[in-house]
Amino acid sequence: MAGLWTTVIEDINSIEVNTVSSIFKLCLSLILGCCVGFERKRKGQIAGVRTFALISMGATLAMLLSIYVPQEYMGLKNGDPGRIAAQVVTGIGFLGAGAIIQMKGSVRGLTTAAGIWMIAAIGMAVGVGLYLLSIIATGLILLILVVIERWEHRINVGVESRIIRIKLSVIAEDIEGYREVLMRHGVHLTNVYVEYDYTGPVTRLNLVVLIRESTNYLKLFSELRQVKPTDAISMANQVSI
């Protein structure tokens, strides 16, 4: 029994492609891909467990083929083990682009796209036998996606450019009241666009602001509504003005 395990471990650590090492590498890349995919699916991303697992396994298989072809047909010294694997880096970009969602100037999915690119690299690392490095890299990815994200929210890192649209039932002659409300909520006013309709009378304010993700929008809108007689308040992306 001990001799069998010794043989299996030797096959797994062999620099040549064999059945035992190939199965082990595919299973390991499957597990690592599932770990990252589970975290992404938990955040509601389209690319989840199955997607990341398949990407990781596909990169591993490409790496195995890249090593196997010169090993079996051209000799280890004459072939180029990196030729097939090099195409993974290029091809994975199409999947990454598909994970990015663009909605009226607001881009979502960049982190998932970066994760797809990274898990492909991890799959390639598994394919060449860098097991410990692959496991550590997966752990660091989860550290970034889980721990650092929580830290960002805790210290309120990150602001977004938005437009607060306010429709008033009066002709507004100043916006000082709105400036004070925005300052109390830590919202930075960068620009103002005003449209008057004297037949109404109606004033349409477009306040271009830098706002934190943790801002309480309901409370902010409630206080903005009390500044002047207000018919409607909404928020939009800057490019939709």
C-alpha positions in Angstrom: 0.0 0.0 0.0 2.8 2.4 0.9 4.5 1.6 -2.4 1.3 2.4 -4.3 1.0 5.8 -2.6 4.7 6.5 -3.3 4.1 5.7 -7.0 1.0 8.0 -7.1 2.9 10.9 -5.5 5.8 10.5 -7.9 3.4 10.5 -10.9 1.7 13.6 -9.6 5.0 15.5 -9.2 6.4 14.2 -12.4 7.4 16.9 -15.0 6.0 14.7 -17.7 2.3 14.4 -18.5 0.8 11.1 -17.4 -2.7 9.9 -16.5 -2.4 10.2 -12.7 -0.9 13.7 -12.7 -3.4 14.9 -15.4 -6.4 13.7 -13.4 -5.0 15.3 -10.2 -4.4 18.6 -11.9 -7.8 18.8 -13.4 -9.4 18.0 -10.0 -7.3 20.5 -8.2 -8.1 23.2 -10.8 -11.8 22.3 -10.5 -11.7 22.8 -6.7 -9.8 26.1 -6.9 -12.1 27.4 -9.7 -15.2 26.5 -7.6 -13.9 28.4 -4.6 -13.6 31.7 -6.5 -16.8 31.0 -8.5 -18.8 30.5 -5.3 -17.7 33.9 -4.0 -18.7 35.6 -7.3 -22.1 33.8 -7.4 -22.7 34.9 -3.8 -22.4 38.5 -5.0 -25.0 37.9 -7.8 -22.6 37.9 -10.7 -23.5 35.9 -13.9 -20.2 34.1 -13.9 -20.4 31.7 -11.0 -19.2 28.3 -9.8 -19.6 26.4 -13.0 -18.1 29.2 -15.2 -15.0 29.6 -13.0 -14.5 25.8 -12.7 -14.7 25.3 -16.4 -12.3 28.2 -17.1 -9.8 26.9 -14.6 -10.0 23.3 -15.9 -9.8 24.5 -19.5 -6.6 26.5 -18.8 -5.1 23.4 -17.0 -6.0 21.1 -19.9 -4.5 23.6 -22.4 -1.3 23.7 -20.4 -1.2 19.9 -20.2 -1.7 19.7 -24.0 1.0 22.3 -24.4 3.4 20.1 -22.5 2.3 16.8 -23.9 2.6 17.6 -27.6 6.3 18.3 -27.7 6.9 15.6 -25.1 5.4 12.9 -27.2 5.9 14.0 -30.8 9.0 16.3 -30.9 11.0 15.6 -27.8 11.3 17.7 -24.7 14.2 19.7 -26.0 12.8 20.5 -29.4 9.2 21.6 -28.7 7.7 24.8 -27.4 5.5 23.9 -24.3 4.3 27.5 -24.1 2.8 27.7 -27.6 -0.7 26.4 -26.9 -0.8 27.8 -23.4 0.0 31.3 -24.7 -3.3 31.4 -26.5 -5.2 31.0 -23.3 -4.2 34.5 -22.1 -5.5 35.9 -25.4 -8.7 33.8 -25.6 -9.7 34.4 -22.0 -10.2 38.1 -22.8 -13.4 37.3 -24.7 -14.9 35.7 -21.6 -13.8 38.6 -19.5 -15.4 41.1 -21.8 -18.6 39.1 -21.6 -18.6 39.5 -17.9 -18.5 43.3 -18.1 -22.0 44.9 -18.1 -22.3 48.4 -19.4 -25.5 50.2 -18.3 -25.8 53.9 -19.4 -22.2 54.6 -18.5 -22.1 52.5 -15.3 -19.7 49.6 -15.8 -20.2 46.5 -13.7 -18.3 43.2 -13.8 -14.7 44.5 -13.9 -13.8 42.5 -10.8 -15.4 39.4 -12.2 -13.5 39.8 -15.4 -10.3 40.2 -13.5 -11.1 37.1 -11.6 -11.7 35.2 -14.8 -8.3 36.2 -16.1 -6.7 35.3 -12.8 -8.4 31.9 -12.5 -7.2 31.0 -16.0 -3.6 31.8 -14.9 -4.1 29.6 -11.8 -5.4 26.8 -14.0 -2.2 27.1 -16.1 -0.1 27.1 -13.0 -1.8 23.9 -11.9 -1.1 22.4 -15.3 2.7 22.9 -14.9 2.7 21.5 -11.4 2.8 24.7 -9.3 0.3 23.3 -6.8 1.3 25.3 -3.7 1.5 28.5 -5.7 -1.9 27.9 -7.2 -3.5 27.3 -3.8 -1.9 30.4 -2.3 -3.0 32.5 -5.3 -6.6 31.3 -4.9 -6.5 32.2 -1.2 -5.2 35.7 -2.0 -8.0 36.1 -4.6 -10.6 35.2 -1.9 -8.8 37.6 0.5 -9.2 40.4 -2.0 -12.8 39.6 -2.9 -14.1 39.1 0.7 -11.8 40.7 3.3 -10.6 43.8 1.4 -14.1 44.5 0.1 -15.5 44.5 3.7 -12.6 46.8 4.7 -13.5 49.2 1.8 -17.1 49.4 2.9 -16.0 49.9 6.6 -13.9 53.0 5.8 -16.2 54.2 3.1 -13.7 54.1 0.3 -14.9 54.9 -3.2 -17.2 57.6 -4.6 -19.4 57.5 -7.7 -20.3 60.4 -10.0 -24.0 60.8 -10.2 -26.7 63.3 -11.2 -29.5 64.2 -8.8 -32.4 65.4 -10.8 -34.9 67.7 -8.9 -38.1 69.1 -10.4 -39.5 72.1 -8.5 -42.9 73.6 -8.7 -41.4 77.1 -8.3 -38.7 79.2 -10.0 -35.6 78.6 -7.9 -33.3 81.6 -7.5 -30.6 79.9 -5.5 -29.4 76.5 -4.5 -27.8 77.3 -1.1 -30.2 75.1 0.7 -29.3 72.1 -1.5 -25.6 72.8 -0.9 -26.0 72.6 2.8 -28.0 69.3 2.7 -25.4 67.7 0.4 -22.5 68.9 2.7 -24.2 67.3 5.8 -24.3 64.0 4.0 -20.7 64.2 2.7 -21.8 64.6 -0.9 -19.5 66.8 -3.0 -21.3 69.1 -5.6 -19.2 69.4 -8.7 -21.6 71.1 -11.2 -25.1 72.4 -11.6 -27.4 72.5 -14.7 -30.6 74.5 -14.4 -33.6 74.7 -16.7 -36.5 77.2 -16.1 -40.0 76.9 -17.4 -41.8 80.1 -16.5 -45.2 79.0 -17.9 -45.3 76.3 -15.2 -43.6 77.7 -13.2 -41.1 74.8 -13.1 -37.4 74.6 -12.3 -35.4 71.5 -13.2 -32.1 71.1 -11.3 -29.4 68.7 -12.4 -26.9 68.4 -9.5 -23.7 66.7 -10.6 -22.2 65.1 -7.4 -19.6 62.8 -6.1 -21.4 60.5 -3.7 -20.2 57.6 -1.5 -21.7 54.1 -1.9 -22.7 54.1 1.8 -24.8 57.2 1.5 -28.4 56.9 2.8 -30.2 58.0 -0.3 -33.7 57.9 1.2 -32.7 60.3 4.0 -30.8 62.5 1.5 -33.8 62.8 -0.8 -36.1 63.4 2.1 -34.0 66.4 3.2 -33.6 67.7 -0.4 -37.4 67.6 -0.8 -37.9 69.9 2.2 -35.6 72.7 0.8 -38.2 73.9 -1.8 -41.6 72.8 -3.1 -40.6 69.6 -5.0 -42.5 67.5 -7.5 -39.9 64.8 -8.2 -36.4 63.7 -7.3 -34.4 61.0 -9.1 -30.7 59.9 -9.5 -29.0 59.0 -12.7 -25.5 58.4 -14.2 -23.6 61.4 -15.3 -23.6 60.4 -19.0 -27.3 60.4 -19.1 -27.7 64.1 -18.6 
